[in-house]
Amino acid sequence: MPLSRLLMREARVVLGDQTSAHAVSVTLPGRRPSTNRVAAILARSIALASALLVSVSGSELLTRTVRPQITMFPRYITSSDYAYELPANTSIRNARGSLWALTYTTNEIGRR
């Protein structure tokens, strides 16, 4: 890092009268001014959130590709007579991704 950047980093030395319009300010090595610190924290937070979003999305996509869930659409209908019923006059697809798929067809009262 060049010496001029190191000198402009931390402490302020004001030459001349503080009320003078010709005052010169120089920052020395050390802490950054507070506005730069807030901007740096905000930038790091955004970068961290973006990295987490990308990694979680990627792992979710990989999980759904490698080990797909067993799905059944349309789902069961609750019934007061039976534990569950199937929808009436419907073709139901029960599948696990592209590994296997079963298709059921029900009649007008919801039986296979």
Secondary structure, 3 states (H helix, E strand, C coil): CCHHHHHCCCCEEEECCCCCCCCEEEECCCCCCHHHHHHHHHHHHHHHHHHHHHHHHHHHHHHHHHCCCEEEECCCECCCCCCCECCCCCEEEEEECCCEEEEEECCCCCCC
